[in-house]
Amino acid sequence: MSRTYTLVGIARAKTNRREALVTQLDSLRTRGLTEPGCLNYHVGQDAEDAEVFVVYMVWDSRGALESHLNREYMRDFHATRQELVEGDFRFRWLNAA
C-alpha cells in the first residue's frame, strides 16, 4: 500500500464573511485538484453550523503537498485568511489507520 499525505483544516467564517470564504475555498479546491499529486481535495460545510468549514486534502507524496502549500495563490490566501476566518484554521495531519 502506498503512503498518502492527508491534511484536514477546520475554520469558522467571520460574521458576514461566509460567502467570501466559500468563494476562496472553492477556488483553492478547483486549483488544487489540477496539481500533480492531488488525489482528493474536498471542501465541506458543517451539517449543524453553516459557518464552519472543513478542508480535506489527500496527496500522493509529502513533496506534492508541500508544493501545493507553497504555491503563490496558497501563500496569498494564507496571508489574508484572517480577513475571512475567526481565529485561524485548525490543521490536522492524518495517517492511514
Secondary structure, 3 states (H helix, E strand, C coil): CCCCEEEEEEEEECCCCHHHHHHHHHHHHHHHCCCCCEEEEEEEECCCCCCEEEEEEEECCHHHHHHHHCCHHHHHHHHHHHHCEEEEEEEEEECCC
